[in-house]
């Protein structure tokens, strides 16, 4: 069984974050992070949202011992209405800047119908060539999860998650 | 609607706008005027009617989700900007 410590360690390494960097951002010591990852202690409950955000997962995914499904096709009978879904955009720059934008799908649809382009919303060039109408079409057909993962040559990453 | 700004040196600014005003047709008209004065048309081209429609959607979202965090920006230096409905 994968423990919380295993998941924190895996996700942290996947994002190329060192224990020291993680500790500094969370205002804890690097030893504390090491203890979490070795299952000697657990992070304070108040830190979980920050840890989840830093690792680009939800608190549920961080705490669940089920492997994270990056993309999932939801059966028709279990599907939510498209207007109940939320589009989450995570932008992590190599310099350490983090941007998280949460947009209910109803708002995204309205914006697209008006001809709004995502760079106007996020100011990020990496989103310029992403076809958001296709993302809406996928979500409408029951495809949810991390639908886009872009890593630029500069090391910036953009993830787009529908949930 | 709340806009929270926290700088890395600890300074905090909390701006609280009444939802009824921000998402009203009057709010949309004021926003459209400010945008048309300050933004280049090719950069941001939204009419008052478009903004009114966005305001209607935002009002629905506020009703549905209550406190909803739209934007959360954290710079490497520790500055934080949050926009919460």
gemmi code that builds the backbone of each chain (N, CA, C; Angstrom):
import gemmi

chains = {
    "A": [
        ("UNK", (0.844, -1.194, 0.000), (0.000, 0.000, 0.000), (0.886, 1.254, 0.000)),
        ("UNK", (0.542, 2.196, -0.853), (1.331, 3.432, -0.895), (0.883, 4.333, 0.252)),
        ("UNK", (1.833, 4.798, 0.995), (1.502, 5.647, 2.153), (1.495, 7.118, 1.725)),
        ("UNK", (1.015, 7.938, 2.653), (1.011, 9.381, 2.385), (2.442, 9.858, 2.122)),
        ("UNK", (3.370, 9.338, 2.910), (4.780, 9.718, 2.744), (5.313, 9.344, 1.365)),
        ("UNK", (4.946, 8.117, 0.895), (5.368, 7.684, -0.451), (4.844, 8.646, -1.509)),
        ("UNK", (3.568, 9.018, -1.341), (2.946, 9.884, -2.361), (3.590, 11.266, -2.374)),
        ("UNK", (3.836, 11.811, -1.172), (4.481, 13.136, -1.121), (5.853, 13.059, -1.796)),
        ("UNK", (6.610, 12.007, -1.477), (7.962, 11.875, -2.045), (7.904, 11.738, -3.572)),
        ("UNK", (6.993, 10.872, -4.060), (6.885, 10.651, -5.521), (6.499, 11.935, -6.246)),
        ("UNK", (5.459, 12.590, -5.703), (4.966, 13.800, -6.374), (6.001, 14.922, -6.320)),
        ("UNK", (6.691, 15.003, -5.190), (7.712, 16.048, -5.045), (8.838, 15.826, -6.059)),
        ("UNK", (9.288, 14.562, -6.190), (10.376, 14.274, -7.132), (9.911, 14.527, -8.564)),
        ("UNK", (8.654, 14.157, -8.847), (8.128, 14.354, -10.211), (8.119, 15.825, -10.592)),
        ("UNK", (7.971, 16.681, -9.603), (7.936, 18.121, -9.894), (9.299, 18.787, -9.704)),
        ("UNK", (10.320, 17.954, -9.474), (11.688, 18.467, -9.306), (11.800, 19.489, -8.182)),
        ("UNK", (11.096, 19.214, -7.100), (11.184, 20.099, -5.935), (12.044, 19.370, -4.893)),
        ("UNK", (12.989, 20.079, -4.307), (13.816, 19.433, -3.280), (13.098, 19.506, -1.936)),
        ("UNK", (13.549, 18.673, -1.013), (12.957, 18.703, 0.336), (13.166, 20.080, 0.966)),
        ("UNK", (14.335, 20.665, 0.706), (14.623, 21.997, 1.279), (13.649, 23.048, 0.738)),
        ("UNK", (13.423, 22.992, -0.607), (12.505, 23.976, -1.220), (11.093, 23.813, -0.661)),
        ("UNK", (10.691, 22.550, -0.549), (9.344, 22.282, -0.044), (9.220, 22.795, 1.392)),
        ("UNK", (10.244, 22.515, 2.188), (10.228, 22.925, 3.592), (10.148, 24.442, 3.711)),
        ("UNK", (10.928, 25.122, 2.871), (10.965, 26.581, 2.942), (9.598, 27.175, 2.618)),
        ("UNK", (8.955, 26.609, 1.577), (7.648, 27.153, 1.176), (6.565, 26.871, 2.214)),
        ("UNK", (6.751, 25.795, 2.967), (5.722, 25.430, 3.949), (6.060, 25.930, 5.360)),
        ("UNK", (7.186, 26.650, 5.454), (7.638, 27.146, 6.767), (7.844, 26.021, 7.773)),
        ("UNK", (8.414, 24.912, 7.293), (8.783, 23.827, 8.215), (10.256, 23.500, 7.942)),
        ("UNK", (10.799, 22.587, 8.692), (12.206, 22.234, 8.462), (12.294, 21.107, 7.418)),
        ("UNK", (13.449, 21.001, 6.792), (13.665, 19.924, 5.807), (13.567, 18.567, 6.514)),
        ("UNK", (13.936, 18.541, 7.798), (13.841, 17.287, 8.565), (12.375, 16.859, 8.696)),
        ("UNK", (11.491, 17.855, 8.851), (10.059, 17.534, 8.967), (9.568, 16.876, 7.683)),
        ("UNK", (9.993, 17.449, 6.534), (9.585, 16.874, 5.237), (10.133, 15.451, 5.116)),
        ("UNK", (11.382, 15.265, 5.520), (11.995, 13.943, 5.462), (11.211, 12.946, 6.327)),
        ("UNK", (10.777, 13.399, 7.508), (10.007, 12.514, 8.403), (8.664, 12.132, 7.774)),
        ("UNK", (8.011, 13.108, 7.096), (6.741, 12.785, 6.435), (6.977, 11.700, 5.385)),
        ("UNK", (8.037, 11.912, 4.587), (8.260, 11.004, 3.461), (8.670, 9.607, 3.925)),
        ("UNK", (9.239, 9.531, 5.130), (9.634, 8.219, 5.668), (8.579, 7.664, 6.635)),
        ("UNK", (7.406, 8.309, 6.633), (6.276, 7.870, 7.466), (6.604, 7.807, 8.957)),
        ("UNK", (7.508, 8.707, 9.366), (7.810, 8.798, 10.798), (6.800, 9.743, 11.455)),
        ("UNK", (6.376, 10.767, 10.682), (5.324, 11.665, 11.176), (4.461, 12.089, 9.999)),
        ("UNK", (3.373, 12.775, 10.309), (2.454, 13.231, 9.249), (2.407, 14.760, 9.249)),
        ("UNK", (2.182, 15.347, 8.075), (2.052, 16.810, 8.057), (0.822, 17.267, 8.833)),
        ("UNK", (0.906, 18.470, 9.373), (-0.237, 19.059, 10.060), (-1.394, 19.183, 9.073)),
        ("UNK", (-2.592, 18.951, 9.558), (-3.771, 18.970, 8.668), (-3.919, 20.317, 7.954)),
        ("UNK", (-3.491, 21.409, 8.626), (-3.609, 22.737, 8.022), (-2.658, 22.912, 6.834)),
        ("UNK", (-1.640, 22.046, 6.762), (-0.676, 22.169, 5.654), (-1.109, 21.385, 4.421)),
        ("UNK", (-2.088, 20.486, 4.583), (-2.441, 19.603, 3.464), (-2.862, 20.358, 2.196)),
        ("UNK", (-3.733, 21.396, 2.314), (-4.088, 22.114, 1.067), (-2.869, 22.729, 0.388)),
        ("UNK", (-1.932, 23.271, 1.187), (-0.731, 23.890, 0.608), (0.138, 22.832, -0.070)),
        ("UNK", (0.283, 21.673, 0.590), (1.106, 20.596, 0.013), (0.459, 20.121, -1.286)),
        ("UNK", (-0.868, 19.933, -1.248), (-1.579, 19.447, -2.434), (-1.407, 20.425, -3.590)),
        ("UNK", (-1.536, 21.718, -3.272), (-1.401, 22.730, -4.323), (0.009, 22.730, -4.899)),
        ("UNK", (0.990, 22.630, -4.013), (2.384, 22.636, -4.462), (2.661, 21.443, -5.382)),
        ("UNK", (1.987, 20.319, -5.108), (2.240, 19.101, -5.877), (1.227, 18.923, -7.016)),
        ("UNK", (0.380, 19.951, -7.214), (-0.629, 19.951, -8.298), (-1.586, 18.757, -8.229)),
        ("UNK", (-2.004, 18.425, -7.018), (-3.039, 17.399, -6.861), (-4.082, 17.958, -5.892)),
        ("UNK", (-5.193, 17.243, -5.775), (-6.180, 17.666, -4.787), (-5.815, 17.018, -3.449)),
        ("UNK", (-6.403, 17.526, -2.372), (-6.153, 16.929, -1.054), (-6.642, 15.480, -1.061)),
        ("UNK", (-7.767, 15.227, -1.747), (-8.290, 13.854, -1.869), (-7.252, 12.928, -2.485)),
        ("UNK", (-6.648, 13.391, -3.577), (-5.654, 12.560, -4.271), (-4.424, 12.337, -3.399)),
        ("UNK", (-4.089, 13.357, -2.629), (-2.915, 13.246, -1.761), (-3.164, 12.206, -0.667)),
        ("UNK", (-4.394, 12.172, -0.157), (-4.693, 11.272, 0.959), (-5.108, 9.880, 0.507)),
        ("UNK", (-5.545, 9.773, -0.770), (-6.041, 8.481, -1.239), (-4.882, 7.560, -1.581)),
        ("UNK", (-5.020, 6.246, -1.226), (-3.943, 5.330, -1.587), (-4.174, 4.697, -2.959)),
        ("UNK", (-5.242, 5.134, -3.614), (-5.464, 4.665, -4.989), (-4.554, 5.453, -5.914)),
        ("UNK", (-3.937, 4.766, -6.923), (-3.120, 5.512, -7.866), (-3.959, 6.577, -8.559)),
        ("UNK", (-3.349, 7.733, -8.757), (-4.083, 8.837, -9.356), (-4.381, 8.557, -10.824)),
        ("UNK", (-5.661, 8.636, -11.186), (-6.004, 8.486, -12.600), (-5.874, 9.860, -13.219)),
        ("UNK", (-5.013, 9.975, -14.207), (-4.853, 11.318, -14.754), (-6.041, 11.687, -15.634)),
        ("UNK", (-6.558, 10.711, -16.397), (-7.726, 10.989, -17.233), (-8.712, 9.834, -17.061)),
        ("UNK", (-9.975, 10.180, -17.056), (-10.981, 9.162, -16.777), (-12.204, 9.408, -17.662)),
        ("UNK", (-12.771, 8.313, -18.168), (-14.030, 8.437, -18.914), (-15.155, 8.034, -17.976)),
        ("UNK", (-15.990, 8.979, -17.639), (-17.072, 8.714, -16.686), (-18.267, 8.121, -17.438)),
        ("UNK", (-18.802, 6.997, -16.937), (-19.974, 6.414, -17.603), (-21.132, 7.416, -17.633)),
        ("UNK", (-21.954, 7.292, -18.678), (-22.997, 8.290, -18.911), (-23.900, 8.503, -17.694)),
        ("UNK", (-24.240, 7.387, -17.014), (-25.175, 7.507, -15.885), (-24.547, 8.205, -14.672)),
        ("UNK", (-23.217, 8.248, -14.637), (-22.557, 8.897, -13.490), (-22.028, 10.299, -13.822)),
        ("UNK", (-22.240, 10.700, -15.052), (-21.678, 11.991, -15.478), (-22.388, 13.179, -14.841)),
        ("UNK", (-21.594, 14.193, -14.528), (-22.191, 15.450, -14.068), (-22.543, 16.281, -15.296)),
        ("UNK", (-23.454, 17.206, -15.107), (-23.727, 18.146, -16.194), (-22.471, 18.988, -16.418)),
        ("UNK", (-22.258, 19.381, -17.650), (-21.050, 20.163, -17.968), (-20.993, 21.443, -17.121)),
        ("UNK", (-22.166, 21.989, -16.793), (-22.193, 23.225, -16.018), (-21.800, 23.015, -14.549)),
        ("UNK", (-21.714, 21.733, -14.130), (-21.303, 21.454, -12.749), (-19.806, 21.160, -12.655)),
        ("UNK", (-19.126, 21.171, -13.796), (-17.687, 20.882, -13.797), (-16.882, 22.175, -13.642)),
        ("UNK", (-15.659, 22.002, -13.191), (-14.763, 23.155, -13.010), (-13.473, 22.903, -13.780)),
        ("UNK", (-13.046, 23.908, -14.516), (-11.776, 23.834, -15.241), (-10.710, 24.485, -14.364)),
        ("UNK", (-9.684, 23.723, -14.051), (-8.613, 24.265, -13.204), (-7.329, 24.362, -14.022)),
        ("UNK", (-6.747, 25.533, -14.006), (-5.501, 25.751, -14.752), (-4.387, 25.992, -13.738)),
        ("UNK", (-3.354, 25.172, -13.810), (-2.204, 25.326, -12.902), (-0.999, 25.731, -13.748)),
        ("UNK", (-0.432, 26.859, -13.432), (0.776, 27.303, -14.144), (1.900, 27.385, -13.117)),
        ("UNK", (2.976, 26.665, -13.371), (4.140, 26.706, -12.486), (5.336, 27.157, -13.298)),
        ("UNK", (5.882, 28.291, -12.944), (7.045, 28.753, -13.698), (8.313, 28.163, -13.098)),
        ("UNK", (9.338, 28.136, -13.895), (10.592, 27.562, -13.398), (11.185, 28.426, -12.273)),
        ("UNK", (10.756, 29.690, -12.244), (11.263, 30.585, -11.192), (10.548, 30.376, -9.858)),
        ("UNK", (9.518, 29.543, -9.888), (8.828, 29.265, -8.628), (7.506, 29.995, -8.477)),
        ("UNK", (7.090, 30.742, -9.520), (5.782, 31.397, -9.442), (4.696, 30.346, -9.687)),
        ("UNK", (3.605, 30.457, -8.956), (2.501, 29.496, -9.102), (1.212, 30.264, -9.362)),
        ("UNK", (0.500, 29.848, -10.392), (-0.791, 30.474, -10.683), (-1.836, 29.367, -10.748)),
        ("UNK", (-2.924, 29.562, -10.044), (-4.012, 28.590, -10.093), (-5.283, 29.349, -10.440)),
        ("UNK", (-5.928, 28.936, -11.519), (-7.169, 29.594, -11.933), (-8.270, 28.538, -11.920)),
        ("UNK", (-9.342, 28.808, -11.230), (-10.480, 27.890, -11.188), (-11.641, 28.539, -11.922)),
        ("UNK", (-12.096, 27.896, -12.978), (-13.177, 28.485, -13.753), (-14.314, 27.480, -13.918)),
        ("UNK", (-15.484, 27.790, -13.397), (-16.617, 26.916, -13.668), (-16.852, 26.845, -15.181)),
        ("UNK", (-17.203, 25.648, -15.643), (-17.359, 25.442, -17.091), (-18.380, 26.394, -17.717)),
        ("UNK", (-19.413, 26.729, -16.937), (-20.434, 27.627, -17.483), (-19.795, 28.976, -17.857)),
        ("UNK", (-18.830, 29.400, -17.043), (-18.156, 30.675, -17.301), (-17.209, 30.553, -18.507)),
        ("UNK", (-16.544, 29.398, -18.604), (-15.637, 29.168, -19.741), (-16.442, 29.175, -21.041)),
        ("UNK", (-17.592, 28.477, -21.012), (-18.436, 28.419, -22.213), (-18.888, 29.818, -22.628)),
        ("UNK", (-19.331, 30.590, -21.630), (-19.801, 31.954, -21.934), (-18.656, 32.781, -22.514)),
        ("UNK", (-17.480, 32.659, -21.916), (-16.318, 33.417, -22.394), (-15.939, 33.045, -23.814)),
        ("UNK", (-15.958, 31.745, -24.110), (-15.586, 31.304, -25.460), (-16.604, 31.778, -26.501)),
        ("UNK", (-17.882, 31.746, -26.112), (-18.921, 32.203, -27.041), (-18.770, 33.696, -27.370)),
        ("UNK", (-18.164, 34.421, -26.431), (-17.935, 35.857, -26.669), (-16.642, 36.104, -27.419)),
        ("UNK", (-15.898, 35.033, -27.666), (-14.637, 35.188, -28.394), (-13.461, 35.509, -27.499)),
        ("UNK", (-13.669, 35.353, -26.165), (-12.541, 35.586, -25.252), (-11.513, 34.495, -25.438)),
        ("UNK", (-10.256, 34.893, -25.434), (-9.197, 33.898, -25.551), (-8.531, 33.756, -24.185)),
        ("UNK", (-8.044, 32.543, -23.908), (-7.476, 32.291, -22.587), (-6.266, 33.170, -22.234)),
        ("UNK", (-5.398, 33.558, -23.177), (-4.295, 34.440, -22.760), (-4.809, 35.715, -22.114)),
        ("UNK", (-6.021, 36.140, -22.528), (-6.605, 37.330, -21.922), (-7.011, 37.055, -20.478)),
        ("UNK", (-7.323, 35.792, -20.222), (-7.735, 35.428, -18.872), (-6.508, 35.187, -18.001)),
        ("UNK", (-5.565, 34.466, -18.507), (-4.443, 34.051, -17.653), (-3.165, 34.824, -17.922)),
        ("UNK", (-3.082, 35.467, -19.072), (-1.858, 36.178, -19.412), (-0.716, 35.254, -19.751)),
        ("UNK", (-1.023, 33.972, -19.966), (0.048, 33.014, -20.232), (0.049, 32.591, -21.693)),
        ("UNK", (1.171, 32.811, -22.349), (1.298, 32.491, -23.779), (1.125, 31.003, -24.051)),
        ("UNK", (1.488, 30.174, -23.067), (1.422, 28.718, -23.268), (-0.007, 28.252, -23.523)),
        ("UNK", (-0.989, 29.067, -23.129), (-2.383, 28.663, -23.316), (-2.929, 29.087, -24.673)),
        ("UNK", (-2.121, 29.835, -25.410), (-2.602, 30.454, -26.644), (-3.088, 29.424, -27.660)),
        ("UNK", (-2.352, 28.318, -27.786), (-2.686, 27.351, -28.827), (-3.568, 26.200, -28.343)),
        ("UNK", (-4.020, 26.293, -27.122), (-4.886, 25.222, -26.618), (-6.330, 25.517, -27.023)),
        ("UNK", (-6.956, 24.493, -27.618), (-8.319, 24.677, -28.100), (-9.299, 24.354, -26.968)),
        ("UNK", (-9.768, 25.383, -26.298), (-10.628, 25.167, -25.138), (-12.005, 24.623, -25.534)),
        ("UNK", (-12.428, 24.912, -26.770), (-13.733, 24.365, -27.170), (-13.652, 22.834, -27.267)),
        ("UNK", (-12.461, 22.321, -27.651), (-12.280, 20.865, -27.693), (-12.270, 20.275, -26.284)),
        ("UNK", (-11.694, 21.018, -25.349), (-11.690, 20.549, -23.958), (-13.125, 20.463, -23.431)),
        ("UNK", (-13.925, 21.468, -23.791), (-15.331, 21.457, -23.355), (-16.059, 20.271, -23.993)),
        ("UNK", (-15.764, 20.020, -25.292), (-16.407, 18.899, -25.987), (-16.025, 17.573, -25.314)),
        ("UNK", (-14.748, 17.437, -24.932), (-14.296, 16.205, -24.251), (-15.007, 16.046, -22.909)),
        ("UNK", (-15.051, 17.145, -22.146), (-15.698, 17.095, -20.823), (-17.183, 16.753, -20.976)),
        ("UNK", (-17.792, 17.274, -22.032), (-19.205, 17.016, -22.295), (-19.448, 15.533, -22.580)),
        ("UNK", (-18.426, 14.870, -23.133), (-18.555, 13.435, -23.437), (-18.103, 12.567, -22.260)),
        ("UNK", (-17.811, 13.195, -21.137), (-17.495, 12.436, -19.923), (-16.021, 12.228, -19.658)),
        ("UNK", (-15.148, 12.899, -20.420), (-13.713, 12.761, -20.175), (-13.294, 13.838, -19.178)),
        ("UNK", (-12.819, 13.399, -18.013), (-12.382, 14.366, -17.014), (-10.979, 14.007, -16.518)),
        ("UNK", (-10.397, 14.887, -15.767), (-9.038, 14.656, -15.255), (-8.068, 15.649, -15.864)),
        ("UNK", (-6.795, 15.256, -15.846), (-5.779, 16.165, -16.387), (-5.771, 16.028, -17.906)),
        ("UNK", (-6.416, 16.964, -18.584), (-6.567, 16.858, -20.032), (-5.388, 17.469, -20.778)),
        ("UNK", (-4.685, 18.366, -20.127), (-3.545, 19.006, -20.808), (-2.369, 19.090, -19.840)),
        ("UNK", (-1.212, 18.753, -20.353), (0.022, 18.908, -19.560), (1.076, 19.429, -20.528)),
        ("UNK", (1.479, 20.668, -20.335), (2.446, 21.281, -21.250), (3.693, 21.639, -20.459)),
        ("UNK", (4.845, 21.311, -20.995), (6.089, 21.751, -20.358), (6.897, 22.489, -21.406)),
        ("UNK", (7.156, 23.759, -21.144), (7.897, 24.543, -22.130), (9.394, 24.266, -22.014)),
        ("UNK", (10.114, 24.689, -23.033), (11.569, 24.494, -23.035), (12.213, 25.223, -21.856)),
        ("UNK", (11.548, 26.295, -21.402), (12.103, 27.071, -20.283), (11.888, 26.392, -18.932)),
        ("UNK", (11.059, 25.343, -18.951), (10.800, 24.645, -17.689), (9.483, 25.043, -17.042)),
        ("UNK", (8.722, 25.932, -17.694), (7.407, 26.282, -17.150), (6.432, 25.141, -17.458)),
        ("UNK", (5.511, 24.881, -16.561), (4.524, 23.837, -16.839), (3.112, 24.414, -16.717)),
        ("UNK", (2.237, 23.889, -17.573), (0.820, 24.264, -17.508), (0.003, 22.976, -17.486)),
        ("UNK", (-0.790, 22.786, -16.469), (-1.693, 21.639, -16.404), (-3.127, 22.160, -16.431)),
        ("UNK", (-3.958, 21.475, -17.203), (-5.378, 21.842, -17.206), (-6.176, 20.611, -16.794)),
        ("UNK", (-6.919, 20.776, -15.725), (-7.661, 19.656, -15.145), (-9.145, 19.990, -15.162)),
        ("UNK", (-9.948, 19.027, -15.591), (-11.405, 19.201, -15.511), (-11.905, 18.261, -14.432)),
        ("UNK", (-12.647, 18.789, -13.466), (-13.176, 17.909, -12.411), (-14.508, 18.418, -11.896)),
    ],
    "B": [
        ("UNK", (-17.331, 39.892, -3.273), (-16.093, 39.543, -3.962), (-14.914, 40.126, -3.182)),
        ("UNK", (-13.896, 39.304, -3.015), (-12.727, 39.755, -2.244), (-11.467, 39.634, -3.078)),
        ("UNK", (-10.636, 40.629, -2.993), (-9.311, 40.551, -3.600), (-8.307, 40.692, -2.453)),
        ("UNK", (-7.507, 39.664, -2.273), (-6.534, 39.689, -1.170), (-5.133, 39.767, -1.761)),
        ("UNK", (-4.372, 40.699, -1.266), (-2.982, 40.837, -1.721), (-2.089, 40.797, -0.484)),
        ("UNK", (-1.079, 39.950, -0.546), (-0.128, 39.884, 0.575), (1.269, 39.935, -0.016)),
        ("UNK", (2.043, 40.905, 0.391), (3.396, 41.003, -0.160), (4.365, 40.200, 0.694)),
        ("UNK", (5.540, 39.953, 0.116), (6.498, 39.094, 0.836), (7.002, 39.744, 2.124)),
        ("UNK", (6.850, 41.091, 2.219), (7.285, 41.738, 3.460), (6.167, 41.784, 4.509)),
        ("UNK", (5.075, 41.087, 4.220), (4.020, 40.943, 5.230), (2.870, 41.919, 5.110)),
        ("UNK", (2.963, 42.891, 4.159), (1.870, 43.856, 4.005), (0.659, 43.157, 3.387)),
        ("UNK", (-0.506, 43.468, 3.920), (-1.717, 42.818, 3.424), (-2.727, 43.858, 2.974)),
        ("UNK", (-3.375, 43.593, 1.871), (-4.476, 44.461, 1.421), (-5.671, 43.548, 1.151)),
        ("UNK", (-6.772, 43.837, 1.762), (-7.998, 43.076, 1.511), (-9.035, 44.020, 0.935)),
        ("UNK", (-9.428, 43.787, -0.294), (-10.459, 44.623, -0.904), (-11.750, 43.820, -0.943)),
        ("UNK", (-12.777, 44.380, -0.369), (-14.066, 43.680, -0.358), (-15.069, 44.523, -1.138)),
        ("UNK", (-15.626, 43.925, -2.175), (-16.617, 44.625, -2.989), (-17.965, 43.934, -2.795)),
        ("UNK", (-19.027, 44.704, -2.641), (-20.342, 44.067, -2.506), (-20.695, 43.317, -3.797)),
        ("UNK", (-21.042, 42.051, -3.646), (-21.337, 41.211, -4.812), (-22.467, 41.804, -5.656)),
        ("UNK", (-23.502, 42.322, -4.959), (-24.666, 42.849, -5.688), (-24.251, 43.983, -6.626)),
        ("UNK", (-23.216, 44.747, -6.207), (-22.800, 45.877, -7.039), (-21.881, 45.418, -8.173)),
        ("UNK", (-20.882, 44.593, -7.812), (-19.882, 44.167, -8.818), (-20.559, 43.431, -9.971)),
        ("UNK", (-21.514, 42.578, -9.640), (-22.128, 41.743, -10.677), (-23.451, 42.310, -11.197)),
        ("UNK", (-23.674, 43.586, -10.936), (-24.913, 44.189, -11.439), (-24.679, 44.752, -12.842)),
        ("UNK", (-25.756, 45.127, -13.509), (-25.625, 45.719, -14.848), (-24.847, 47.034, -14.780)),
        ("UNK", (-25.053, 47.756, -13.662), (-24.313, 49.010, -13.487), (-22.812, 48.715, -13.384)),
        ("UNK", (-22.476, 47.687, -12.602), (-21.077, 47.271, -12.464), (-20.493, 46.894, -13.812)),
        ("UNK", (-21.307, 46.178, -14.635), (-20.846, 45.754, -15.962), (-20.588, 46.962, -16.852)),
        ("UNK", (-21.488, 47.960, -16.760), (-21.310, 49.155, -17.596), (-20.057, 49.923, -17.197)),
        ("UNK", (-19.840, 50.030, -15.876), (-18.639, 50.740, -15.398), (-17.384, 49.982, -15.842)),
        ("UNK", (-17.415, 48.644, -15.683), (-16.248, 47.832, -16.071), (-15.972, 47.979, -17.569)),
        ("UNK", (-17.044, 47.971, -18.380), (-16.869, 48.099, -19.840), (-16.211, 49.434, -20.175)),
        ("UNK", (-16.637, 50.485, -19.474), (-16.071, 51.812, -19.730), (-14.587, 51.856, -19.343)),
        ("UNK", (-14.280, 51.293, -18.179), (-12.877, 51.282, -17.715), (-12.008, 50.495, -18.689)),
        ("UNK", (-12.541, 49.335, -19.153), (-11.765, 48.497, -20.080), (-11.549, 49.237, -21.391)),
        ("UNK", (-12.614, 49.870, -21.910), (-12.468, 50.545, -23.209), (-11.491, 51.716, -23.121)),
        ("UNK", (-11.393, 52.336, -21.938), (-10.457, 53.455, -21.773), (-9.018, 52.978, -21.633)),
        ("UNK", (-8.839, 51.858, -20.960), (-7.490, 51.454, -20.571), (-6.883, 50.316, -21.370)),
        ("UNK", (-7.712, 49.552, -22.099), (-7.144, 48.405, -22.822), (-7.213, 48.651, -24.321)),
        ("UNK", (-6.238, 48.114, -25.028), (-6.252, 48.200, -26.497), (-7.375, 47.293, -27.004)),
        ("UNK", (-8.151, 47.761, -28.012), (-9.275, 46.953, -28.487), (-8.863, 45.553, -28.936)),
        ("UNK", (-7.637, 45.430, -29.541), (-7.241, 44.097, -30.011), (-6.819, 43.185, -28.849)),
        ("UNK", (-6.561, 43.804, -27.693), (-6.157, 42.995, -26.533), (-7.372, 42.483, -25.757)),
        ("UNK", (-8.353, 43.323, -25.641), (-9.488, 42.967, -24.801), (-10.725, 43.641, -25.363)),
        ("UNK", (-11.488, 42.900, -26.121), (-12.626, 43.505, -26.793), (-13.926, 42.920, -26.264)),
        ("UNK", (-14.452, 43.532, -25.226), (-15.700, 43.051, -24.644), (-16.681, 44.207, -24.568)),
        ("UNK", (-17.890, 43.981, -25.044), (-18.880, 45.048, -24.965), (-19.558, 44.997, -23.594)),
        ("UNK", (-20.333, 46.046, -23.302), (-21.089, 46.070, -22.054), (-22.062, 44.897, -21.989)),
        ("UNK", (-22.607, 44.524, -23.173), (-23.567, 43.414, -23.220), (-22.877, 42.095, -22.848)),
        ("UNK", (-21.644, 41.911, -23.399), (-20.878, 40.704, -23.082), (-20.580, 40.647, -21.585)),
        ("UNK", (-20.151, 41.803, -21.053), (-19.828, 41.828, -19.619), (-21.064, 41.553, -18.774)),
        ("UNK", (-22.214, 42.075, -19.212), (-23.458, 41.804, -18.480), (-23.727, 40.306, -18.437)),
        ("UNK", (-23.457, 39.642, -19.575), (-23.689, 38.191, -19.621), (-22.727, 37.470, -18.671)),
        ("UNK", (-21.469, 37.930, -18.656), (-20.499, 37.326, -17.727), (-20.935, 37.545, -16.280)),
        ("UNK", (-21.479, 38.736, -16.012), (-21.947, 39.041, -14.653), (-23.083, 38.097, -14.256)),
        ("UNK", (-23.983, 37.812, -15.222), (-25.094, 36.884, -14.932), (-24.509, 35.522, -14.552)),
        ("UNK", (-23.511, 35.058, -15.342), (-22.879, 33.764, -15.049), (-22.213, 33.795, -13.676)),
        ("UNK", (-21.503, 34.894, -13.376), (-20.812, 34.998, -12.089), (-21.808, 35.008, -10.924)),
        ("UNK", (-22.957, 35.661, -11.130), (-23.986, 35.663, -10.075), (-24.487, 34.237, -9.819)),
        ("UNK", (-24.672, 33.481, -10.938), (-25.137, 32.088, -10.799), (-24.097, 31.263, -10.043)),
        ("UNK", (-22.812, 31.492, -10.379), (-21.723, 30.736, -9.735), (-21.672, 31.046, -8.242)),
        ("UNK", (-21.810, 32.334, -7.935), (-21.787, 32.758, -6.526), (-22.925, 32.071, -5.762)),
        ("UNK", (-24.105, 32.009, -6.408), (-25.263, 31.397, -5.767), (-25.030, 29.897, -5.566)),
        ("UNK", (-24.412, 29.278, -6.568), (-24.213, 27.829, -6.548), (-23.099, 27.399, -5.592)),
        ("UNK", (-21.945, 28.067, -5.675), (-20.776, 27.620, -4.906), (-20.530, 28.430, -3.631)),
        ("UNK", (-21.150, 29.584, -3.494), (-20.847, 30.431, -2.342), (-19.472, 31.051, -2.501)),
        ("UNK", (-18.588, 30.760, -1.543), (-17.237, 31.318, -1.594), (-16.418, 30.498, -2.581)),
        ("UNK", (-16.061, 31.080, -3.701), (-15.360, 30.331, -4.764), (-14.076, 31.069, -5.124)),
        ("UNK", (-12.965, 30.356, -5.008), (-11.669, 30.984, -5.306), (-11.411, 30.920, -6.806)),
        ("UNK", (-11.422, 32.088, -7.437), (-11.210, 32.119, -8.894), (-9.723, 32.080, -9.245)),
        ("UNK", (-8.946, 32.885, -8.549), (-7.526, 33.012, -8.905), (-6.679, 32.980, -7.637)),
        ("UNK", (-5.582, 32.250, -7.722), (-4.627, 32.204, -6.610), (-3.231, 32.279, -7.222)),
        ("UNK", (-2.571, 33.373, -6.990), (-1.225, 33.570, -7.551), (-0.227, 33.667, -6.406)),
        ("UNK", (0.829, 32.890, -6.491), (1.884, 32.980, -5.476), (3.210, 33.120, -6.201)),
        ("UNK", (3.857, 34.230, -5.976), (5.138, 34.430, -6.650), (6.244, 33.738, -5.878)),
        ("UNK", (7.351, 33.527, -6.562), (8.494, 32.867, -5.920), (8.985, 33.688, -4.727)),
        ("UNK", (8.767, 35.015, -4.795), (9.244, 35.889, -3.704), (8.311, 35.846, -2.499)),
        ("UNK", (7.146, 35.223, -2.674), (6.234, 35.112, -1.531), (5.029, 36.032, -1.607)),
        ("UNK", (4.906, 36.804, -2.697), (3.713, 37.642, -2.848), (2.511, 36.745, -3.178)),
        ("UNK", (1.371, 37.103, -2.663), (0.164, 36.297, -2.887), (-0.974, 37.216, -3.346)),
        ("UNK", (-1.673, 36.799, -4.384), (-2.883, 37.516, -4.814), (-3.985, 36.488, -4.969)),
        ("UNK", (-5.107, 36.732, -4.318), (-6.234, 35.810, -4.434), (-7.476, 36.601, -4.803)),
        ("UNK", (-8.263, 36.028, -5.704), (-9.569, 36.638, -6.017), (-10.627, 35.596, -5.664)),
        ("UNK", (-11.459, 35.965, -4.724), (-12.484, 35.035, -4.238), (-13.847, 35.654, -4.469)),
        ("UNK", (-14.750, 34.872, -5.059), (-16.095, 35.395, -5.299), (-16.850, 35.542, -3.987)),
    ],
}
model = gemmi.Model(1)
for chain_id, residues in chains.items():
    chain = gemmi.Chain(chain_id)
    for i, (resn, *xyz) in enumerate(residues, 1):
        res = gemmi.Residue()
        res.name, res.seqid = resn, gemmi.SeqId(i, " ")
        for name, pos in zip(("N", "CA", "C"), xyz):
            atom = gemmi.Atom()
            atom.name, atom.element = name, gemmi.Element(name[0])
            atom.pos, atom.b_iso = gemmi.Position(*pos), 0.0
            res.add_atom(atom)
        chain.add_residue(res)
    model.add_chain(chain)
structure = gemmi.Structure()
structure.add_model(model)
structure.setup_entities()
